[in-house]
C-alpha cells in the first residue's frame, strides 16, 4: 500500500481559503472541532503493475494535484513480467489496452487481472471526498463506484477532519482470489466490495483472516488489530492458519504476536505463544514490547498482570526522567500512548483497574494515572457527529 506523501507544499492564501471553504461546505454537519492542518506533496507519476506482472497502468496528475491522463498496458508476448513497483515508464512495444483521463486522482491503485482494470482508492490530497473505490475497466469506463455513504452510511466512526481531508481509513487491499476489494476504517469497521459488480458486503472472520497473509506488514498488523478488536472468539477452522503465521520466524514480531492471540482465540493453544510473548517483552522493539505486555493476560492472567504493572511503572519512571533523556524514551512513550488509544474504552477500563488495585505496586498505579492524563491531553476529538445512514 502507498501512504499519503506528506511532503512540504507551497500554499498560497487563495489556495488555503479554497481548501477551507471546500471542507466546510462539504462536511459542515459532520465537523464539531477545528480542522487539523496538513500538507501534501505534488502527486508523482506512478506505474502500478498487476500481481503477475503482465499488465500495468501509468497514472499521472495535472499541475500536481488534479486528475491527469492514465493508460493501461499489456506486456508484449515473450517478455519477462514486470516487477511490482511504483516508478517506471511504459514500454513502447507493449500494447495499450485503454487510455484516457482519470476520473479522479487516486491516493492508491491496484491493477486487477480478472476483471482486467484499475481499482482506484480514495482521492489524493482530498481523502474521504467523493468516490472511495471504483473500477476503471479495460474499455476505459468506470464500471462501478462507491463512496462513504454507500459503504458506511456517512463518515465512519473514528474519522478525523483535516484542512484538506477526512482521515477515515487505516488499510485497504484487493483480494483477487475472492474477487473483491476491501477497506478498514480507523474505528475497526470492514467493508468488502465485489470487483465484478461493486456489491458491498461486511466480510466474515474467514475473509479477514485471508487478508492477514499477504500485503505490507503494517497493513497486516492493522487488519489483525481490527480482527482482535471485533472478534472476541474465532472459529476453530481459522486456528491453524493463524498458528502457522505465529510460528513463522520470518514474519515481523508484532504480526506474530497478534497471530498468536488470534490462534489462541480459535482454540489453538501452545506453550510457544507464552515464549513468544516473553521474548517480545524483553525485545528492543517498543511497539511489540508494549503490545505483548498489554495482551499477555489473555494467555496467562498472573504473568500478564505483572507485565502490565511493569509497563506502567516504567512509564512513571520515564515521566520523571531528566529532560535530557526525552529523546531516549520518546519511542517507548509513543508506542504506549498509541496502544492505549487504539483500545479506546477498554484501555480506559484497564487503567481504572490498575489505579484501583491496592495490590498493584505504587509505581504502576502512578504510571496509570500519568498515562490517563497524557491520553486526555493529546486526545483528538472525532468528526463523526452526523447521524449515519444505513449503508
N, C-alpha and C positions, 0 to 999 in steps of 0.2 A: 504494500500500500504506500501511497505517496502522501506525506504530511504536507500541510499548508506551508508555503515558503514565506516566512515572516521576516523578510529582509527589509532594510530601510527603504522607504519610498518617499520621494519628494511629494509634498502635499500642499497644493495651493489653497488659499482661503475659499475660493469658489468651489473647489473640489470637496473640501471638508464640509461646507454648508450643504452641498448637494447630497452627500452621503448621509448627513444628519437628518435632512428633510425626508430622504427616501426611507430611512429606517423608521422615523417617527410616523410617516404616513402609512406604511405597510403593516406595522405591528403595534400601533399605539395602544390598542386594547390589551396587549399581552405584556407590556413593559411597565413595571412598577418601580424600577430603580434606574439610576443614571447608566447610560451605556459605557462600556469599558473601551478605552482607546485600543486600536490595533493597527498594524501596518502590513502591507503586502508588497512583495517584490513583483516586478513585471513577470507575467507568465512567459516561460521559456518553451520554445518548440519541443515537442516530445514525439518519440517513436514508441508506440505501445505494441508489443509483439504477443501473438497468441501463445498458449501454453505449449503447443507442439512446434512453434516456430515457422509455420507455413503461411501465415497471414500476419499483417501488421498495419497499423494506422499511423499516420502523421497528423498531429494536431498542432495548430498554430493560432496565435492571437493577433488582433489588430490593435496597434497602439498600446500593447502590453496588458490590457485589461478587458478588451471586448472580443466577442466571438469572431474567429477568423476562419480561414479555409481548413479543410481536412481532406484526407484521401485514404482509402482502404486498398491495400495491395495484396496480391497473391504471389508468393515466392515462385520464381520460374522453375520449371521442371528440371530435375537433375542437380539443383544447387543444394548446398547444406542448409538446414533450417537455421533461422536467425536466433541468436541468444536473446533471452529476455533482458531488456534494458530500456532506459527512458531517453536515450540520446541516440542520434543516428539519422542519416538521410535515406531517402528511398533509392533503391537500385533501379536505374533507368530500364533495365531488362525485365524487371518484374511487371506483371500485369496489374493495371489499375482496375479494381472491381467497382469502386464507387468514389465519387468526389463531390465536393460542394462546400457550402458554408455551414459551420457548426450551428445548431440551434441555440447553444449557449456555450460559454467557456467552462469546461468541467474542472472540478478540483482533481478528479482522478478518472481513469477509464480502464476498460478491460475489453480485449478483442476475443470474442467467442467464435467457436467453430460450428456449433450446432445450437441454434441457428447462427449462420455467419453474420457478424455485425459487430457494432461497438456499443458496449454498455457505458453510458455517461453517468458519473456520480456527482451530485450536488453542483454548485456553481462557484467558480474561483472568485475569491475576494467578496463574495456575497452569499455566504453559506446560509442554507435554510430558506432561501427565497426562490419561489418557482419550483421547477421540476427537480426532484431529488434523484430519481432513477429513470432512465429512458434507454431505448434501444434504437440505434441507427442501423437499419438493415442493409443488405447487400445491394438493394435498389436505391440507396441513398435517402430513404424515407424514414420518418420516426414511426416505428411500429407500435409503440406504446410509451406512455409517460405517466409517472405518479409523483405526487407532491406530499408534503407533510399532512395535509388534510386527509388525503387518501389513505396514507399509511397509519396515522395515529389520531386523526380527528382534530389536528391542530399541533401546536408546538409540544413536543414530548416533555415529560417530566424530567427535571434536571437541566433543562436548556438555560443558557446564559446569553444575554444580549451584549454585543459589542457595537461600536460605531458602524461597522460595515456588515455585520453578520449575526446570525443566530447560531451559537455553538451548541449543537444538539447531539452530535454523533461522536462515538468513540472508536468504532471499527466498522468495516464493511467488506464484502467479498463476493466472489462468484463461484458457485459450486456447479461445475459443468456436468458432473455425474448426475446430479439431481435436476439439472436444467433450470437453475434459479440463481438470483442474486439475493443477498441478504444485508440487512443493516442492524446495527446495535446502537442504542441511544445511551446517553450519559446516565439515564435512570434505569439501565439494565433491561430495557424492552427490546425484543427482537421482532423483526418482520422479514418475511421471505416473499420474493416476487418471481413469478414464473417468467422465464425468458421467452417462452412461446407466445404468451398472450397478456402478460402483465398482471395476472391474477395475484392478489395479495392474500397471504395466509400468515398465521402465527406458528412458527416451527415448534416441533416437539423436541424432547431431550436428545433423541437419536440424531436428528438433523444437526443440532447444535454440537453434539459430540464429534460429528464428522468434520466440522469446521475447525476443531482444535488440532487436527493432524497436519494441516498444511498452511502455508502463508507465513508472513513475518512473525517472529517470536512475540513482539509486543502486542500484535493483534490477537494472537492465540491466547496470550495471558489474559487479555481483556475479555475474550469470549468465555474462558474458564471462570474468571471472576464473576461474570454475569450469571453463568450457569449455577455456580455455587450459591449465589445470592438468591436465585429464584427457584431452585430445586433442592429443598432440604433432604429429599430422598430421590434416588435414581434407580431405575430398573436394573435387575441383575444382568440383563442382556448387554448393558453398557460396561460392566465391570472390567472384563478382560481388555477392552480397548484402552481404558484409562490406565490400567495396571501396566500395560506394555509401554505406554508413554512415560509413566512414572519411573520405570526401570531403565529407560534409555538414557545412558550417561552422556550421550552426545547432545542431549537437549539442554537448554538453559535451566539453571537451578530453580528459578521462580516458576517455570512451566511444570517441572517435575513435581514440585510441592503441591501445586493445585491439582494436578492429575492424580496424585496420591490420595488427596481428600475426596475427589470425585470417585475414585475406585473404592474407597472405604464406604462411601455412601451407597455404592452399588453392590455392596456385600463382599468385596474382595479385601480381606484383612491380611496384613503381612507385617512381621517384625521389622522388615526393611523400611517400612514407612516411618517408624519411630527413629530408626538410624538416620534416615534422610533428613528428618526434621531436626534431630540433634546436631547433625553436621551443619545444617543451614544456620542454626542459632549461633554457631561459632565461626561462620563464614564472614569474609570481608564485604560481601555484597549487602549493603544496608537494606535494600528493599526486600531481598529474600530473607534476611535475618529478622526483619520486622514481621513479615508475613508468618514465618514459622513460629515466632514467639506468641503471636496473637491467636493462631489457629491450632496449636498443639493440643489444646484442651479437648478438641474433637476426637483425638486419638487416645489421650491419656490425661484424665482430669487433674490429677495431682501434679504431674510434671508440667502440664500446661499452665496451671495457676502459678507455679514457681517461675516459669519462664516469663509470663506476663508481668509479674511483680518485678523481676529483674529488669525487664524492658522499661518499665515506668520509673523505677529507681534510677536507672541510667539517664533517663530524660531529666529527672530532677537535678542530677549532678551536672548535666550539660548546661542547664539553665543557670546554674550558679557558677559556671566556669568563667575565668577571666575573659575579657573582651578579645584578647589576642588569640584565643583558641576558637573563635567563632568559625573561621574557615575550616578548621579541622572537623568540627562536629556538624557542619551545615548539612551534609548529605544524609546523615542519620536523622537529623531533625525533620528534614523534608520528607523522608520516607515514612516516618512515624505519623506526621500530620496528615499526609495523603492517605495512608492506610486507614486511619480512623475516620477521615472524612468520607471515604468510599463506603464505610459501614453505616453511615447515617445514624438512624435511631438506635441501631444495635450497638454502634460504637459508644453512643452516649450512655446506654444502659450498662455497658461494660465498665465505663469509668465510674458510674454510680456505684456499681457493685464493689469496686476496689476501694473507693473513698469511704464506703460504709462498712467495710470489712475490718473489724477491730483486730483480727488476727493477722492482717496484712502488715508488712514492715512499714514503718513511718515514711521511709523514703519513697516507697511505692505509692502510698496514699498522697504524698506531696506531689509526686510526678503526675498522678491522675488529675489533681487539681490544676496543676500548671498546664497540662495538655488541654484540659477543658477551656481554660482561659485563652490559650492560643487558638483553639478552634473557633471560639466565639469572636475573637479579634479579627481573624482572617476569613471569616465566612462570607461568601459571595451569594447574595440572595438570587434565587432563580427567577426567570422572567415568565414562567409558565403560570400566569394568573387568569388567563381566559378559560372559560368553560370549554372543554374539548368536545367535539362531536364524535359520535361513534364511528370508527373507521369502517 
